[in-house]
């Protein structure tokens, strides 16, 4: 939920609020998360974890809730802090261009 909300919020901000020449750039989740470290803490009864390492929460109902809250709050933050938002967008675009260059051998 966090990954998809982050990617969607950054792409929405890129399309609607920035003066970027390349409006056709679409940031992937990997571009948005480049260099990012985040921690989400939730409390819920009877959590179910996936896999042997128990690194991923398996309760599917949590994804929608996290996605909704993170999406709303991150969008608000980006609009209220345009200088920070533009730096984040610049970093993500740089990552997208590097990914494209590697993909096409430029």
Long-range contacts (C-beta under 8 A, 24 or more apart in sequence): 1-62, 1-63, 1-64, 1-65, 1-66, 1-67, 1-68, 1-70, 2-38, 2-40, 2-66, 2-67, 2-70, 3-29, 3-32, 3-33, 4-29, 4-67, 5-66, 5-67, 5-68, 5-70, 5-71, 5-74, 6-32, 6-33, 6-36, 6-70, 6-74, 7-32, 8-71, 9-70, 9-71, 9-74, 9-75, 9-78, 10-78, 10-88, 10-89, 10-92, 12-75, 13-75, 13-78, 13-79, 13-85, 13-89, 14-89, 14-92, 14-93, 17-78, 17-79, 17-82, 17-85, 18-86, 18-89, 20-89, 20-93, 22-93, 25-93, 25-96, 26-96, 27-92, 27-93, 27-95, 27-96, 28-96, 28-99, 30-95, 30-99, 31-92, 31-93, 31-95, 31-96, 31-99, 32-92, 34-91, 34-92, 34-95, 35-91, 40-66, 40-70, 42-66
